[in-house]
């Protein structure tokens, strides 16, 4: 007979924990938060020390009734929501609703959902941590004040449906600032000279370094011609050879931010998808004979800390799998990088190193397996010895003109045997072997290539770059990155095209108003300091009400000024040449979640909409009558289809090109990977590479 009720957030988590605890425990799910501020009003009594007015979330009635009925049948109730501020707040709201004494030992937390971790947690229940709850309340109220005070102003002065947020506004500003940098960028010319040398046995490449002992940048074609004149009929020889060992250390195990970045680089996952799949791995997967097991530790963390038990298990696995030489002399520890890092939880890691990806592959979905493999490999590599590389630098001279060649090869792979961290540019580390060379060796010039280049503007933000920037600047916390990226797209302030963020006209307009009337909201330092203040509330060193008072005193004054001085702006829809086939009126351009689309100007009488199609210059290979156009799926992913749809159902995820296969005459498409860009036939095995500078 059960005598204890355990409440978690999700059914998946309830299922996993229920198997560990046995028949004496009833495990139920609250399905997330059960109380929140009302949507129809601000729900905060500013004059009463910002007292929140919580209400039961609509649709949660049946869940709460089920929990209340279960509560009556047991002696003890344990609240086992996630081990963070949100989880603590959920526990506190449940305690309030179920009449549980929040000063009693009713709160149970664990960083991983494994049998041992869960059983250990239930041996040491604690009371609800009100500092954590107050930190969550302060953030919620702060964001509510900003959103519900500024948004109606924007509705009144600009258009309905707009919103402003404390973190989202800064994210939009960062994207727009980068776009302004790109617009203002003035390319600068520079040149390179590359020579293919041969020592009679092997050819290799060297690049111009300088004249004499000085390094020289080539800025103009005239400078290049001067160098080429000096090299005419010149004899090249090796001036100096430097050989040394270089050690390369592994990357730290994942934090929330680095997990989102690496999943974007290596798996092409959006931030929201990464967190959704990670949540599934954390809450538990049915492994048949082993039962339901949580495969990773808690995924919302800014810490790179690892428990000694996990380190020891990894050490044992590495020694058995790879040998003693792959174990570092001392267990690896990693320091936290972010200035506001809370270090509340361990890094994201597998709950058991012994549970390697191949052993669980049959029980995971494709996305679950790929993300688990990424987390497992990153963690194991983080506990391995450094890689050792033999590096070689060769200076080659002729008529006092110096060229330099660099080469390297892996002497001992170390952690690279398992995993190598990706980068935002998609470049792959490759060995570059040079032949054995010695000072005085004569070399033959095979080919010389002078080349003009221009400096490039800073890159637009991808999701990975933006998450990294937000973390570096102290904006938001692990739980906020993915929702922030989703929100700024839903509001139509930015659009994600070819995996890069572009600001919209609407985003620029709203930012301009925010900068004029609420500059502190957009101030990166101000927002980062506010995050630090919330951390201090969590630590119990600052009072949350006082923080809100400090903020609201100046914010209220700015609201009054904005109400008086902000001018009404009428956004005129851009009229297109296309005519609505339903009512005969012109279509106008509108901004949606995935960029611009066409909507009938007769709205609301006519609600006809259609996507803006972009022709790719290829006739439909299926019906031969239509044109292939670029479209977007419901999730925003670009694909290609016939403009005669639904009469013709041709679709392709890869971009068709206007060039038939030279072997069989079939359709060719572009295939892009991080390593290469190819044209590939859709019917036969023909493939050709595309060179891109």
For each residue, the residues with C-beta under 8 A, 3 or more apart:
1: 23 24
2: 5 23 24 25 26 73 74
3: 24 74 75 76
4: 24 25 26 74 75 76 77 78
5: 2 25 26 27 28 67 70 71 73 74 76 77 78
6: 14 17 18 21 25 26 27 28 77 78 80 108
7: 27 28 29 30 67 77 78 79 80 81 94
8: 13 14 17 27 28 29 30 80 81
9: 13 29 30 31 32 81 82 87 90
10: 13 14 29 31 32 279 283
11: 14 15 29 31
12: 15 16 280 283 284
13: 8 9 10 16 17 29 113 283 284
14: 6 8 10 11 17 18 27 28 29
15: 11 12 18 19 27 284 292
16: 12 13 19 20 113 283 284 292 293 294
17: 6 8 13 14 20 21 27 80 113 118
18: 6 14 15 21 25 27
19: 15 16 291 292
20: 16 17 115 118 119
21: 6 17 18 24 25 27 118 119 122
22: 25
23: 1 2
24: 1 2 3 4 21
25: 2 4 5 6 18 21 22
26: 2 4 5 6 70 73 74
27: 5 6 7 8 14 15 17 18 21
28: 5 6 7 8 14 66 67 70
29: 7 8 9 10 11 13 14 63
30: 7 8 9 33 34 63 67 81 90 94
31: 9 10 11 34 60 63
32: 9 10 90
33: 30 36 57 86 89 90 93
34: 30 31 56 57 60 63 64 90 93 94 97
35: 54 55 56 57 93 96 97
36: 33 54 55 57
37: 42 43 44 52 53 54 55 140 141 144
38: 41 43 53 55
39:
40:
41: 38 148
42: 37 144 145 148 149
43: 37 38 52 53 54 55 144
44: 37 50 51 52 53 141 144 145
45: 48 49 50 51 52 53
46: 50 145 552
47:
48: 45 51
49: 45 545
50: 44 45 46 141 545 548 549 552
51: 44 45 48
52: 37 43 44 45 137 140 141
53: 37 38 43 44 45
54: 35 36 37 43 93
55: 35 36 37 38 43
56: 34 35 60 61 64 97
57: 33 34 35 36 60
58:
59:
60: 31 34 56 57 63 64
61: 56 64 65
62: 65 66
63: 29 30 31 34 60 66 67
64: 34 56 60 61 67 68 97
65: 61 62 68 69
66: 28 62 63 69 70
67: 5 7 28 30 63 64 70 71 94 97 98
68: 64 65 71 72 97 98
69: 65 66 72 73
70: 5 26 28 66 67 73 74
71: 5 67 68 74 77 98
72: 68 69
73: 2 5 26 69 70
74: 2 3 4 5 26 70 71 77
75: 3 4
76: 3 4 5 106
77: 4 5 6 7 71 74 98 100 106
78: 4 5 6 7 106 107 108 122 125
79: 7 90 91 94 95 100 106 107 108 128
80: 6 7 8 17 107 108 109 110 121
81: 7 8 9 30 86 87 88 90 91 94
82: 9 86 87 90 298 300
83: 87 109 110 111 298 344 345
84: 87 88 132 298 300 344 345 479
85: 88 89 132 133 135 136 139 479 538
86: 33 81 82 89 90 136 479
87: 9 81 82 83 84 90 91 109
88: 81 84 85 91 92 107 128 129 132 133 136
89: 33 85 86 92 93 132 133 136 137 140
90: 9 30 32 33 34 79 81 82 86 87 93 94
91: 79 81 87 88 94 95 106 107 128
92: 88 89 95 96 102 128 130 133
93: 33 34 35 54 89 90 96 97
94: 7 30 34 67 79 81 90 91 97 98 100
95: 79 91 92 98 100 101 102 106 128
96: 35 92 93 99 102
97: 34 35 56 64 67 68 93 94
98: 67 68 71 77 94 95
99: 96
100: 77 79 94 95 104 106
101: 95 104 106
102: 92 95 96 106 127 128 130
103: 127 128
104: 100 101 127
105: 125 126 127
106: 76 77 78 79 91 95 100 101 102 125 127 128
107: 78 79 80 88 91 125 126 127 128 129
108: 6 78 79 80 121 122 125 126
109: 80 83 87 121 126
110: 80 83 113 117 118 120 121
111: 83 117 297 298 345 346
112: 117 282 294 296 297 298 351
113: 13 16 17 110 117 118 282 283 284 293 294 351
114: 117 118 293 294 351 352
115: 20 118 119
116: 119 120
117: 110 111 112 113 114 120 121 351
118: 17 20 21 110 113 114 115 121 122
119: 20 21 115 116 122 123
120: 110 116 117 123 124
121: 80 108 109 110 117 118 124 125
122: 21 78 108 118 119 125
123: 119 120
124: 120 121
125: 78 105 106 107 108 121 122
126: 105 107 108 109 129
127: 102 103 104 105 106 107
128: 79 88 91 92 95 102 103 106 107 133
129: 88 107 126 132 133
130: 92 102 133 134
131: 134 135 537 538 539 540
132: 84 85 88 89 129 135 136 538
133: 85 88 89 92 128 129 130 136 137
134: 130 131 137 138 537 538 544
135: 85 131 132 138 139 534 535 537 538 544
136: 85 86 88 89 132 133 139 140
137: 52 89 133 134 140 141 544
138: 134 135 141 142 534 537 544 547 548
139: 85 135 136 142 143 534
140: 37 52 89 136 137 143 144
141: 37 44 50 52 137 138 144 145 548
142: 138 139 145 146 166 530 548 551
143: 139 140 146 147 165 166 167
144: 37 42 43 44 140 141 147 148
145: 42 44 46 141 142 148 149 548 551 552 555
146: 142 143 149 150 164 165 166 521 555
147: 143 144 150 151 163 164 165
148: 41 42 144 145 151 152
149: 42 145 146 152 153 555 559
150: 146 147 153 154 163 164 514 518 521 559 562
151: 147 148 154 155 162 163 164
152: 148 149 155 156
153: 149 150 156 157 559 562 563 566
154: 150 151 157 158 159 162 163 164 510 513
155: 151 152 158 159 160 161 162
156: 152 153 568
157: 153 154 513 566 567 568 569
158: 154 155 162 509 510 513 568 569 571
159: 154 155 162 571
160: 155
161: 155 491
162: 151 154 155 158 159 491 506 510
163: 147 150 151 154 168 491
164: 146 147 150 151 154 168 169 510 514 518 521
165: 143 146 147 168 169 487
166: 142 143 146 169 170 521 527 530
167: 143 170 171 470 475 476 480 484 527
168: 163 164 165 171 172 484 487 488 491 493
169: 164 165 166 172 173 511 514 521 522
170: 166 167 173 174 470 475 521 522 524 527
171: 167 168 174 175 466 470 475 484 485 488
172: 168 169 175 176 488 493 494 503 507 510 511
173: 169 170 176 177 511 514 515 522 524
174: 170 171 177 178 461 466 469 470 473 524
175: 171 172 178 179 460 461 466 488 494 501 502 503 507
176: 172 173 179 180 503 507 508 511
177: 173 174 180 181
178: 174 175 181 182 458 460 461
179: 175 176 182 183 460 502 503
180: 176 177 183 184
181: 177 178 184 185 457 458
182: 178 179 185 457 458 460
183: 179 180
184: 180 181
185: 181 182 457 458
186:
187: 454 455 456 457
188: 219 454 455
189: 219 220 452 453 454
190: 217 218 219 453 454 455
191: 218 219 220 221 223 224 450 451 452 453
192: 207 208 218 450 451 453
193: 207 208 218 224 227 228 403 448 449 450 451
194: 205 206 207 208 448 449 451
195: 205 206 207 236 403 445 446 447 448 449
196: 203 204 205 445 446 447 448
197: 203 204 205 206 236 396 405 443 444 445 446
198: 201 202 203 204 443 444 446
199: 202 435 437 441 443 444
200: 444
201: 198 435
202: 198 199 435
203: 196 197 198 446
204: 196 197 198 405 407 434 435
205: 194 195 196 197 405
206: 194 195 197 394 396 403 404 405
207: 192 193 194 195 403 404 405
208: 192 193 194 216 218 227 401 402 403
209: 215 216 395 402 403 404
210: 213 214 215 216 402
211: 214 216 227 400 401 402
212: 400 402
213: 210
214: 210 211
215: 209 210
216: 208 209 210 211
217: 190
218: 190 191 192 193 208 223 224 227
219: 188 189 190 191 223
220: 189 191 223 224
221: 191 224 225 452
222: 225 226
223: 191 218 219 220 226 227
224: 191 193 218 220 221 227 228 450
225: 221 222 228 229
226: 222 223 229 230
227: 193 208 211 218 223 224 230 231 401
228: 193 224 225 231 232 448 450
229: 225 226 232
230: 226 227 234 398 399 400 401
231: 227 228 234 398 399 401 445 448
232: 228 229
233:
234: 230 231 398 399 401
235: 398 442
236: 195 197 396 397 398 403 442 443 444 445
237: 396 397 398 440 441 442 443
238: 241 394 395 396 437 438 439 440 441 443
239: 395 396 397 402 439
240: 394 395 439
241: 238 392 393 394 395 437 438 439
242: 392 393 394
243: 390 391 392 393
244: 390 391
245: 388 389 390 391 411
246: 388 389 390 391 408
247: 386 387 388 389
248: 386 387 388 389 414 416
249: 386 415
250: 332 381 382 383 384 386 414 415 419 421
251: 258 378 381 382 421
252: 255 258 304 334 347 382
253: 304 306 334 347 348 349 378 379 382
254: 258 259 262 347 348 349 375 378 379
255: 252 258 259 301 302 303 304 347 348 478
256: 259 260 275 299 300 301 302 348 478 479 481
257: 260 261 302 338 467 468 470 471 478 481
258: 251 252 254 255 261 262
259: 254 255 256 262 263 274 278 299 348 374 375
260: 256 257 263 264 269 271 274 275 463 464 467 481 482
261: 257 258 264 265 424 464 467 468
262: 254 258 259 265 266 374 378 421 422 464
263: 259 260 266 267 269 273 274 371 374
264: 260 261 267 268 269 270 271 274 462 463 464
265: 261 262 422 423 424 426 464 674
266: 262 263 374 422
267: 263 264 274 370 371 374
268: 264
269: 260 263 264 273 274 277 367 371
270: 264 273 274 463 485
271: 260 264 274 275 463 467 481 482 485 486
272: 275 276 482 483 485 486
273: 263 269 270 276 277 367
274: 259 260 263 264 267 269 270 271 277 278 371 482
275: 256 260 271 272 278 279 299 300 482
276: 272 273 279 280
277: 269 273 274 280 281 367 368 371
278: 259 274 275 281 282 296 299 348 371 375
279: 10 275 276 282 283 299
280: 12 276 277 283 285 368
281: 277 278 285 294 295 296 299 368 371 372 375
282: 112 113 278 279 294 295 296 297 298 299
283: 10 12 13 16 113 279 280 294
284: 12 13 15 16 113 292 293 294 295
285: 280 281 292 293 294 295 360 363 364 368
286: 291 292 363
287: 290 291 292 293 360 363
288: 363
289:
290: 287 293
291: 19 286 287
292: 15 16 19 284 285 286 287
293: 16 113 114 284 285 287 290 351 355
294: 16 112 113 114 281 282 283 284 285 351
295: 281 282 284 285 350 351 355 360 372
296: 112 278 281 282 299 348 349 350 351 372 375
297: 111 112 282 301 345 346 347 348 349 350 351
298: 82 83 84 111 112 282 301 345 346 348
299: 256 259 275 278 279 281 282 296 348
300: 82 84 256 275 345 478 479
301: 255 256 297 298 344 345 346 347 348 478
302: 255 256 257 336 338 340 341 342 343 344 471 477 478
303: 255 336 341 342 343 344 345 346 347
304: 252 253 255 334 335 336 337 347
305: 333 334 336 343 346 347
306: 253 310 311 333 334 346 347 349 379 382 383
307: 310 311 346
308: 311 312 331
309: 312 313
310: 306 307 313 314 346 349 353
311: 306 307 308 314 315 331 332 383
312: 308 309 315 316
313: 309 310 316 317 352 353 354
314: 310 311 317 318 353 379 380 383
315: 311 312 318 319 327 331 383
316: 312 313 319 320
317: 313 314 320 321 353 354 380
318: 314 315 321 322 326 327 380 383 384
319: 315 316 322 323 324 326 327
320: 316 317
321: 317 318
322: 318 319 325 326 384 417
323: 319 326
324: 319 327
325: 322 385 412
326: 318 319 322 323 384 385 414 415 417
327: 315 318 319 324 384 385
328: 331 332 383 384 385 386
329:
330:
331: 308 311 315 328 383
332: 250 311 328 382 383
333: 305 306
334: 252 253 304 305 306 347 382
335: 304
336: 302 303 304 305 341 343
337: 304 341
338: 257 302 341 471 472 474
339: 474 528
340: 302 474 477 528 531 532 535
341: 302 303 336 337 338
342: 302 303 477 535 538
343: 302 303 305 336
344: 83 84 301 302 303
345: 83 84 111 297 298 300 301 303
346: 111 297 298 301 303 305 306 307 310 349
347: 252 253 254 255 297 301 303 304 305 306 334 379
348: 253 254 255 256 259 278 296 297 298 299 301 375
349: 253 254 296 297 306 310 346 375 379
350: 295 296 297 353 355 372 375 376 379
351: 112 113 114 117 293 294 295 296 297 355
352: 114 313 355
353: 310 313 314 317 350 356 376 379 380
354: 313 317
355: 293 295 350 351 352 359 360 376
356: 353 359 360 376
357: 360 361 369 372 373 376 377
358: 361
359: 355 356
360: 285 287 295 355 356 357 363 364 369 372
361: 357 358 364 369
362:
363: 285 286 287 288 360
364: 285 360 361 368 369 372
365: 368 369
366: 369 370
367: 269 273 277 370 371
368: 277 280 281 285 364 365 371 372
369: 357 360 361 364 365 366 372 373
370: 267 366 367 373 374
371: 263 267 269 274 277 278 281 367 368 374 375
372: 281 295 296 350 357 360 364 368 369 375 376
373: 357 369 370 376 377
374: 259 262 263 266 267 370 371 377 378
375: 254 259 278 281 296 348 349 350 371 372 378 379
376: 350 353 355 356 357 372 373 379 380
377: 357 373 374 380 381 418 419
378: 251 253 254 262 374 375 381 382 419 421
379: 253 254 306 314 347 349 350 353 375 376 382 383
380: 314 317 318 353 376 377 383 384 418 419
381: 250 251 377 378 384 415 416 418 419 420
382: 250 251 252 253 306 332 334 378 379 415
383: 250 306 311 314 315 318 328 331 332 379 380
384: 250 318 322 326 327 328 380 381 414 415 417 418
385: 325 326 327 328 412 414 415
386: 247 248 249 250 328 414 415
387: 247 248 410 412 413 414 415 416
388: 245 246 247 248 410 411 412 414
389: 245 246 247 248 408 409 410 411
390: 243 244 245 246 408 409 410 411
391: 243 244 245 246 406 407 408
392: 241 242 243 406 407 408 434 437
393: 241 242 243 404 405 406
394: 206 238 240 241 242 404 405 406 407 434 437
395: 209 238 239 240 241 402 403 404
396: 197 206 236 237 238 239 402 403 404 405 443
397: 236 237 239 400 401 402 403
398: 230 231 234 235 236 237 401
399: 230 231 234
400: 211 212 230 397
401: 208 211 227 230 231 234 397 398
402: 208 209 210 211 212 239 395 396 397
403: 193 195 206 207 208 209 236 395 396 397
404: 206 207 209 393 394 395 396
405: 197 204 205 206 207 393 394 396 434
406: 391 392 393 394 432 434
407: 204 391 392 394 432 433 434
408: 246 389 390 391 392 431 432
409: 389 390 431 432 433
410: 387 388 389 390 413 416 431
411: 245 388 389 390
412: 325 385 387 388
413: 387 410 416 417
414: 248 250 326 384 385 386 387 388 417
415: 249 250 326 381 382 384 385 386 387 418 419
416: 248 381 387 410 413 419 420
417: 322 326 384 413 414
418: 377 380 381 384 415
419: 250 377 378 380 381 415 416
420: 381 416 429
421: 250 251 262 378
422: 262 265 266 426
423: 265 426 427
424: 261 265 459 462 464 465
425:
426: 265 422 423 674
427: 423 674
428: 674 675
429: 420
430:
431: 408 409 410
432: 406 407 408 409
433: 407 409
434: 204 392 394 405 406 407 437
435: 199 201 202 204
436:
437: 199 238 241 392 394 434 441
438: 238 241 441
439: 238 239 240 241
440: 237 238
441: 199 237 238 437 438
442: 235 236 237
443: 197 198 199 236 237 238 396
444: 197 198 199 200 236
445: 195 196 197 231 236 448
446: 195 196 197 198 203
447: 195 196
448: 193 194 195 196 228 231 445
449: 193 194 195
450: 191 192 193 224 228
451: 191 192 193 194
452: 189 191 221
453: 189 190 191 192
454: 187 188 189 190
455: 187 188 190
456: 187 459
457: 181 182 185 187
458: 178 181 182 185
459: 424 456 462 465 500
460: 175 178 179 182 500 501 502
461: 174 175 178 465 466 469 500 501
462: 264 424 459 465 466 499 500 501
463: 260 264 270 271 466 467 485 496 499 501
464: 260 261 262 264 265 424 467 468
465: 424 459 461 462 468 469
466: 171 174 175 461 462 463 469 470 485 501
467: 257 260 261 271 463 464 470 471 481 485
468: 257 261 464 465 471 472
469: 174 461 465 466 472 473
470: 167 170 171 174 257 466 467 473 475 476 481 484
471: 257 302 338 467 468 474 475 476 481
472: 338 468 469
473: 174 469 470 524 528
474: 338 339 340 471 527 528 531 532
475: 167 170 171 470 471 524 527 528 531
476: 167 470 471 480 481 484 531
477: 302 340 342 480 531
478: 255 256 257 300 301 302 481
479: 84 85 86 256 300 483
480: 167 476 477 483 484
481: 256 257 260 271 467 470 471 476 478 484 485
482: 260 271 272 274 275 485 486
483: 272 479 480 486 487
484: 167 168 171 470 476 480 481 487 488
485: 171 270 271 272 463 466 467 481 482 488 489
486: 271 272 482 483 489 490
487: 165 168 483 484 490 491
488: 168 171 172 175 484 485 491 493 494 507
489: 485 486 492 493 494 495 496 593 594
490: 486 487 593
491: 161 162 163 168 487 488 507
492: 489 495 504 506 507 591 592 593
493: 168 172 488 489 503 504 506 507 510 511
494: 172 175 488 489 501 502 503 504 507
495: 489 492 501 502 504 591 594 595
496: 463 489 499 500 501 502 594 636
497: 500 502 595
498: 638
499: 462 463 496
500: 459 460 461 462 496 497
501: 175 460 461 462 463 466 494 495 496
502: 175 179 460 494 495 496 497
503: 172 175 176 179 493 494 507 508 511
504: 492 493 494 495 507 508 591 595
505: 508 509 591
506: 162 492 493 509 510 571 591
507: 172 175 176 488 491 492 493 494 503 504 510 511
508: 176 503 504 505 511 512
509: 158 505 506 512 513 569 571
510: 154 158 162 164 172 493 506 507 513 514
511: 169 172 173 176 493 503 507 508 514 515 522
512: 508 509 515 516
513: 154 157 158 509 510 516 517 566 569
514: 150 164 169 173 510 511 517 518 519 521 522
515: 173 511 512 518 519 522
516: 512 513 519 566
517: 513 514 558 561 562 565 566
518: 150 164 514 515 521 522 555 558 562
519: 514 515 516 522 523
520: 523 526 554 555 558
521: 146 150 164 166 169 170 514 518 526 527
522: 169 170 173 511 514 515 518 519
523: 519 520 526 527
524: 170 173 174 473 475 527 528
525: 528 529
526: 520 521 523 529 530
527: 166 167 170 474 475 521 523 524 530 531
528: 339 340 473 474 475 524 525 531 532
529: 525 526 532 533
530: 142 166 526 527 533 534 547 551
531: 340 474 475 476 477 527 528 534 535
532: 340 474 528 529 535 536
533: 529 530 536 537 542 547
534: 135 138 139 530 531 537 538 547
535: 135 340 342 531 532 538 539
536: 532 533 539 541 542
537: 131 134 135 138 533 534 540 541 542 543 544 547
538: 85 131 132 134 135 342 534 535
539: 131 535 536 542
540: 131 537
541: 536 537
542: 533 536 537 539 546 547
543: 537 546 547
544: 134 135 137 138 537 547 548
545: 49 50 548 549
546: 542 543 549 550
547: 138 530 533 534 537 542 543 544 550 551
548: 50 138 141 142 145 544 545 551 552
549: 50 545 546 552 553
550: 546 547 553
551: 142 145 530 547 548 554 555
552: 46 50 145 548 549 555 556
553: 549 550 556 557
554: 520 551 557 558
555: 145 146 149 518 520 551 552 558 559
556: 552 553 559 560
557: 553 554 560 561
558: 517 518 520 554 555 561 562
559: 149 150 153 555 556 562 563
560: 556 557 563 564
561: 517 557 558 564 565
562: 150 153 517 518 558 559 565 566
563: 153 559 560 566
564: 560 561
565: 517 561 562
566: 153 157 513 516 517 562 563
567: 157
568: 156 157 158
569: 157 158 509 513
570:
571: 158 159 506 509
572:
573: 588 589 590 601
574: 588 589
575: 586 587 588 589 601
576: 586 587 588 589 598
577: 586
578: 586 587 598
579: 584 585 586 587
580: 583 584 585 586 587 600 601 602 606 608
581: 608
582: 600 606 608
583: 580 600 602 605 606 608
584: 579 580
585: 579 580 600 601 602 606
586: 575 576 577 578 579 580 601
587: 575 576 578 579 580 598 599 600 601 610
588: 573 574 575 576 598 599 600 601
589: 573 574 575 576 596 597 598 599 612
590: 573 596 597 598 599 609
591: 492 495 504 505 506 595 596 597
592: 492 595 596 597
593: 489 490 492 636
594: 489 495 496 597 632 636
595: 495 497 504 591 592 612 632
596: 589 590 591 592 612
597: 589 590 591 592 594 609 610 611 612
598: 576 578 587 588 589 590 609 610 611 612
599: 587 588 589 590 603 608 609
600: 580 582 583 585 587 588 603 606 607 608 609
601: 573 575 580 585 586 587 588
602: 580 583 585 605 606
603: 599 600 606 607
604: 607
605: 583 602
606: 580 582 583 585 600 602 603
607: 600 603 604
608: 580 581 582 583 599 600
609: 590 597 598 599 600
610: 587 597 598
611: 597 598 631 632
612: 589 595 596 597 598
613: 629 630 631 643
614: 629 630
615: 627 628 629 630 643
616: 627 628 629 630 640 655 656
617: 658
618: 621 627 628 656 657 658
619: 624 626 627 628
620: 623 624 625 626 627 628 642 643 644 648 650
621: 618 624 628 650 656 666 667
622: 642 648 649 650
623: 620 626 642 644 647 648 650
624: 619 620 621
625: 620 644 648
626: 619 620 623 642 643 644 647 648 650
627: 615 616 618 619 620 642 643
628: 615 616 618 619 620 621 640 641 642 643 650 652 656
629: 613 614 615 616 640 641 642 643
630: 613 614 615 616 638 639 640 655
631: 611 613 638 639 640 641
632: 594 595 611 636 637 638 639
633: 636 637 638 639
634:
635:
636: 496 593 594 632 633
637: 632 633 653
638: 498 630 631 632 633
639: 630 631 632 633 651 652 653
640: 616 628 629 630 631 651 652 653 654 655 656
641: 628 629 631 645 649 650 651 652
642: 620 622 623 626 627 628 629 645 648 649 650 651
643: 613 615 620 626 627 628 629
644: 620 623 625 626 647 648
645: 641 642 648 649 650
646: 649
647: 623 626 644
648: 620 622 623 625 626 642 644 645
649: 622 641 642 645 646
650: 620 621 622 623 626 628 641 642 645
651: 639 640 641 642
652: 628 639 640 641 655 656 669 682
653: 637 639 640
654: 640 669 670 671 680
655: 616 630 640 652 669 670
656: 616 618 621 628 640 652 667 668 669
657: 618 668 669 670 679
658: 617 618
659: 668 679
660: 665 666 667 668
661: 664 665 666 667 668 681 683 684 686
662: 686
663: 681 684 686
664: 661 681 683 684 686
665: 660 661
666: 621 660 661 681 682 683 684
667: 621 656 660 661 681 682 683
668: 656 657 659 660 661 679 680 681 682 686
669: 652 654 655 656 657 679 680 682
670: 654 655 657 677 678 679 680 690
671: 654 677 678 679 680 687
672: 676 677 678
673: 676 677
674: 265 426 427 428
675: 428
676: 672 673 689
677: 670 671 672 673 689 690 692
678: 670 671 672 687 688 689 690
679: 657 659 668 669 670 671 687 688 689 690
680: 654 668 669 670 671 686 687
681: 661 663 664 666 667 668 684 685 686 687
682: 652 666 667 668 669
683: 661 664 666 667
684: 661 663 664 666 681
685: 681
686: 661 662 663 664 668 680 681
687: 671 678 679 680 681
688: 678 679
689: 676 677 678 679
690: 670 677 678 679
691:
692: 677
693:
